[in-house]
């Protein structure tokens, strides 16, 4: 009984999906696999010498061990969801593809897993369908629990809608890109390293394999660098913001809030999770200048310069919601990005920010398309059409790529950019530098400038 109580607490804290619901998933091409045969209790690389190296966690199988690992993951919602998804994906691949427990994976299995991330088996894939499709079903890990009439069921303790494991969920919507596969491998490497450090495992084959797939692209071809928006696109975004309707007070407030959100992302280069968790007092004055306090991955804090264009938007936004233009030292803590209704000043979510930003990006794309139709220069037309297409594909996170690229283009010291972005490695920061690519182009251009 004591163990059940402990397990229940662990699962609640880690938000690991319901074990019985997870066991009902069947991705095997033939007969279903019995989970108990593959739970890792007797895994090949389990630590056997408990007298010399006592296990520091309570879990005695792979499922329980992962549940405990997830309790140590930083509670940034986006980071946590990523860790949770990757752990469950690895469990399913071990169960239905390798037919062995997680704690029995070999180096060969790890190399195969790297390739599987890029090219998953069909049984593991459920493509995202449009809502208009007759077979549409959400592919998120959790869905709202509903009664037979379709009404959402509320939790009696929190009064929130209950979230349950989605039986339609599959480990993949499609094969992962190089960057996503590298991120996925980094997460499971961190899991396995933690299991070794806690003496649950004696060794980890993941420690012998690089996270990046063999076909990792060079820095000047990295998709993150290519996702940066050009100057035409950035100007079009602000033109789209100015064209938002402002006839009513509610529309005016929405326009000011949307402008401020864009400035937060484009002038600070912060992540979406950092924006949604920010408070008004995170904008503060220190050493005679203004800063934005960002809380990033692993709850690491950093100070990002709050430049003048950001501060102007910040002041306009505060005045619009009946606050003084600048926060006082003793100001009551409140969310930075809020709902515009007077009776609801709660923080809005990442999903809601995407709903605000996406129409602006599409409107900006339409504006560039209109400009392209009237441009005299064919090269200029092509560039405007290319920028318009990028805007249609863009997400709010592309503003972070744009921020980094803008700083590189302005010849800012990469070490300063690294600090502002909160990167742990300078190599990550340098993917946004196009200096080497331009130098290569100029060198070849000079070499082949003479006529044959």
MARPALUM-760672 format. One record per residue (C-alpha): x, y, z. Coordinates in steps of 0.25 Angstrom, whole numbers, plus 5000, padded with zeros to 4 digits. Each point is the difference from the previous one (the first is absolute). Layout:
# MARPALUM-760672
XYZ;...
This chain:
# MARPALUM-760672
500050005000;501150105003;500649974987;498750034993;499950135008;501450044996;499849964985;498750085000;500750135005;501149984990;499149994988;499250125005;501250085001;500749964987;498650004992;500449864994;498849954992;499149905007;500749865000;498849924996;499650104988;501549994995;499949855001;498849994991;500850064989;500449894990;501050044989;500549864997;499749944986;499649875006;499649955014;500050115011;501250005009;499849985015;500650125007;500549925012;501049924991;500650134996;499950095013;501550005002;500049935014;501049914995;500650094989;501449964995;500750135005;499350015014;500950025012;500149875007;501050045010;499150075009;500949985013;501150084993;499250094992;498650025007;498950054990;499650145004;498649994995;498849925004;499649954986;500349864997;499650004985;500250094988;498650065001;500250045015;501450054998;499650094988;498850055009;501050045010;501050064990;498850094995;499950065014;501450064998;499750074987;499950155000;498550045001;500050094988;498849944993;500649994986;501349945005;499249905009;499149964989;501249974991;500649915010;498749935003;499849974985;501449954998;500049915012;498749944995;500449994986;501349925004;499249915009;499049974988;501249974990;500749915010;498749925002;499549994986;501250014991;501249955008;499149905008;500950035013;500050095012;500650145000;501049945010;500549904990;500350094988;501449984993;500850104993;499549944987;498650035005;500350145003;500650024986;498749944994;499250095009;500750124994;499649954986;498649975004;499850145005;500250054986;499249884993;499049945010;499249874996;498650034995;499349945012;500750115009;499550114991;498750085000;500050124991;499350125004;498750024993;499250134998;498850015009;499150004988;500549854997;498949905004;501149925007;500650115008;500449985014;500950085009;501449945000;500550075013;500449915011;498950045009;498550044997;498950065008;499149895006;498650014996;498749935004;499149924990;499350134996;501350074997;500150095012;501350025006;500249945014;500650095011;500949965011;499350025013;501250055007;500650104990;498750024991;500949994988;499649914989;500649865002;501149964990;500149854997;501049924991;499650014985;499849854995;500250064985;501450055004;501249944992;501550035003;500150074986;499250094991;501149994990;501549975000;500850105008;500950114994;501549995003;499850115010;498849935007;500749875000;501250065006;499250065011;499249875002;501449925002;500550115010;498749985008;500149845001;501650025002;499650085012;499049905005;501049884999;501250085006;499150045012;499649855002;501549965000;500350115010;498949955010;500549864998;498849954994;500849964988;501549965000;500350064987;499350074988;500349974985;499550144997;501350065006;500749934989;499250064989;499950144995;498750075000;500050064986;499749914989;501149984989;499350094990;500150125009;500050134991;501150105001;499750135008;499750094988;498949894995;499449995014;498550014999;500050095012;500950104993;499149994988;498850035008;500450145003;499150114994;500650104990;499950155001;498850014991;499349905008;500350075013;499550134994;498749934995;499749955014;499950135006;499250054988;499049895003;500050045014;499750144997;498849964991;499349925011;498650055003;500050105011;498550054999;499649955014;500750015013;500249855000;500650004986;501050115004;500449925012;500249884992;500950084990;500950055011;500149875006;500449934987;501050114997;500649985014;500149854998;500750014987;501050105006;500249905011;500449894991;500750094989;500850105009;500349905012;500149874992;499449925012;499349874999;498549985000;500149945014;500850115005;499050104996;498849935005;500649985014;500550155001;499550105009;499950154999;501150025010;501049914992;500250144992;500850075010;501150115001;501449965004;501350074999;499350124993;499449924989;498849914997;500049855000;499149894998;500249885009;499749874993;499949865006;500449904990;500349855000;500449945013;499450125007;501350084996;499850155001;500750104991;499950154997;499650044986;500250154996;498650075000;500350094988;499350124997;499049954990;499649895010;499850105011;499150094991;499149884997;500149965015;499550145005;498950014989;499549865004;500050035015;499350134998;498949934992;499749915012;499950115010;501449995006;501150105002;500950014988;501249935008;499949905011;500350045014;501049925009;498849965009;499049984989;499149885002;500549874992;499149984988;500249934986;500750084989;499149964989;498550005005;498649984994;499450144996;498749985007;499950095013;499549885009;501149914995;501550045002;500549865000;501249954992;499749954986;500649874995;501049974989;498849944991;499350145002;501250084996;500149914987;498650034997;500350155001;501350004992;499649914989;499050094993;501050115001;501049924992;499049964990;499650144998;501450044999;500249904989;498850054992;500650145001;501449954994;499249934989;499350134996;501450075000;500649904991;498950014990;500350154998;501549995001;500850034987;501249925003;499949854998;501049965010;499350095010;498749934997;500649875002;500650045014;498650065004;499349874996;501049925008;499850085012;498549994999;500149854999;500950005013;499050085007;498949904997;500849895006;500650085012;499649985014;500350095012;501349925003;500650064987;500150135006;501149945009;500749964988;499850144994;500550075012;501349915000;500250024986;499850155001;501150015011;501049924992;499750094988;500350125008;501449945004;499649985015;501049915007;499549865000;500349995015;499050115003;499049944990;500249865008;499750075013;498850074995;499449874994;500349925012;500849894991;500849905008;501049994988;500650104991;499949904989;498550025000;500150155000;500949994988;499049934991;499350144998;501350064994;500150014985;501450065000;500749884995;498949974989;500150144995;501550005000;500049874992;499150064990;500850124999;501349924998;499449914989;499450124993;501450075000;500649874995;499049994988;499850144997;500850004987;499349964987;500449864994;
